Amino acid sequence: MIRNLRTFVVSAETESFSAAGNRLGLTQSAVSTQIRRLEEELGYTLFDRTGKSVTLSSDGRAVLEQATRILESFEGLKQNPGGTGRGAINLGAISTVQHSFLTKALLRFRRAHAMAHINIVPGTSIQLLTRVDSHDLDVAVMIKPRLGLPADLKWIPLMQERYVGVAPKGSSTELGKLFREQPFIRYDRRSHGGQLVDRFLKRQGLWTMDSIEVDEPSVILKMVGEGLGCSIIPGELVPVARTAGIMVVPLPGRPLTREIGILIRLAAMNRQPAMTLIDSLAAEARAISSPSTDPANPANPPSASPPDSGRRAKGRASR
């Protein structure tokens, strides 16, 4: 019943079984089957179907708000009703966050909530967005989505991460010449971060000899260090300065950055452990954004401090 209710709410928001399936990671036929089963259990029709389009029926509109409240109440059942902090938090994180400041953030979090249980789920930013939106995750640390967010989700900025060009030592420092001489290891264009690189290359009119495409900046960095080619990657959450055989190549034009932040469901912001986790992540993001972490120019770092902590974000969300 809960799974079918969740599918109903997402279908009502998107007004499309196909779009709902994309959000939930289901096929259109699976969405249609779940909605039909829910209608059979309730005894009335939730959607009016006309060809491939669907709209809420009068009964569907009447129960939508109640269905949303039921889902929120169900999420609350996962938490300890005594408020002792033992409730599970389902946390998604992109790989660069997992390999950089996540561990220290969790150590900080443990000092306040020693008994809380955290389920860590890996994924790309696109995958994590889908899982937060479908209520599979409470919180995700990821790249800021380009599209608008549903009303029940909140975005909290953490840092601006600058991209850098990386190449084997001894390579040309002029980007156009470098790309003519070296194979290009491309940050996967299916990811938010890779799309930023792709738009940068097109804006600068740069041509690359693509050889490998992968959605792991740390893996790309290792490949470059081994001499497989050159690349453009986000350079603050991966160990550029500590990787042997690497040189940093300046990028032309205005700084290319990606925003790393926290995506959280508003319902989760009412739980103190979740808010403590946000504060812990923000504190460690501030630490990693110190001047010494700018790989392109340690003496002139980008401005990357998180503009607000979890508590302030919570206050804004309530207004």
C-alpha positions, -999 to +999 in steps of 0.1 A: +000+000+000+028+025+009+046+019-023+014+024-043+006+056-024+041+069-031+036+062-068+002+079-067+016+111-052+045+113-077+021+106-106-002+134-094+027+158-092+040+149-127+006+143-143+023+115-163+028+078-155+060+080-177+075+109-159+066+093-125+083+062-136+115+082-145+115+097-110+108+064-092+130+042-114+100+022-127+086+015-161+055+032-172+036-001-171+048-007-135+034+027-125+001+020-142-001-014-125+005+001-090-021+028-096-046+003-108-040-019-077-044+011-054-077+021-072-089-015-067-081-014-030-097+020-025-127+012-046-127+044-068-108+059-097-078+082-089-070+094-125-090+102-156-072+086-185-073+101-220-050+084-244-015+087-230-024+116-207-037+113-171-053+139-148-065+136-113-101+126-109-123+144-085-117+116-060-080+117-066-078+154-059-098+148-027-074+122-013-040+136-025-033+157+006-043+128+029-021+104+009+008+128+013+002+130+051+001+092+053+035+090+036+050+115+059+036+097+089+051+064+076+085+080+073+081+092+109+075+056+120+111+048+110+123+070+137+125+063+175+093+079+189+111+086+222+134+110+204+167+094+216+184+098+182+184+061+173+163+065+142+179+056+108+190+084+084+192+073+048+221+094+034+231+095-003+265+109-013+284+112-046+318+095-047+340+126-043+321+135-011+325+100+003+362+100-004+368+135+011+349+151+040+321+126+047+341+106+072+350+136+093+315+149+092+302+116+105+328+117+133+315+151+143+279+139+141+287+109+163+296+132+192+260+144+194+242+112+183+263+082+192+234+057+188+219+070+155+221+047+125+230+060+091+226+041+058+250+055+032+239+051-004+263+059-033+252+072-066+255+100-092+237+133-085+210+124-109+204+091-092+204+106-057+180+133-068+155+106-080+159+087-047+153+117-025+123+127-045+109+092-043+114+091-004+141+064-006+166+088+009+162+115+036+194+135+026+218+136-003+251+154-007+255+160-044+258+185-072+231+211-074+204+201-099+198+223-129+161+219-128+136+233-103+129+212-072+096+199-059+081+219-032+088+193-005+126+193-011+151+219+001+186+227-013+213+238+011+246+250-005+279+238+009+307+248-014+317+259-049+342+234-062+365+247-090+374+226-120+410+223-132+428+209-162+451+180-154+478+164-175+509+142-172+539+162-161+558+178-189+527+183-211+519+216-228+503+243-206+483+257-235+449+239-234+443+238-272+477+224-279+474+200-250+441+186-264+458+182-299+486+162-284+470+141-256+439+118-256+411+133-235+396+114-206+361+128-203+341+133-172+309+113-180+284+135-199+255+117-183+264+132-149+257+168-138+295+174-134+303+160-168+277+182-185+294+213-170+327+202-187+309+195-220+293+230-220+327+246-211+345+229-240+317+240-264+318+276-251+356+278-255+354+261-289+379+234-278+381+201-297+392+170-278+404+135-288+380+116-265+395+082-254+378+072-222+346+084-204+340+077-167+320+093-139+347+091-112+370+121-109+394+102-086+397+074-112+403+100-140+430+116-119+448+083-115+445+076-152+461+109-160+489+102-135+496+070-153+499+088-186+467+078-203+458+113-213+446+147-199+412+158-185+392+185-168+378+175-134+365+192-102+398+196-083+391+202-046+376+170-034+401+148-052+438+147-042+453+166-072+482+181-052+491+147-038+489+127-070+523+119-085+530+127-122+503+153-124+505+189-135+476+215-133+467+233-166+450+267-162+415+269-177+406+300-198+377+323-192+357+327-160+362+300-133+344+268-140+327+256-108+301+232-096+280+237-065+281+210-039+252+210-014+226+190+005+193+180-008+168+172+020+132+165+023+114+191+044+098+164+065+133+152+075+143+187+087+120+183+117+143+156+131+172+168+152+196+140+141+192+151+105+198+187+113+229+178+133+241+158+103+236+189+081+256+211+105+284+185+106+286+183+068+286+221+065+314+224+091+336+199+072+329+215+039+341+248+053+373+231+065+380+215+031+374+249+013+403+265+031+430+283+010+453+253+010+428+233-010+429+254-043+449+230-066+453+256-093+467+284-071+471+277-034+477+314-027+445+325-044+417+302-035+381+304-048+354+317-025+337+285-013+324+288+022+289+275+027+266+305+030+244+290+057+243+262+082+216+236+085+199+254+114+196+287+095+183+267+064+157+251+087+146+286+098+142+298+063+122+266+053+097+273+081+090+308+069 
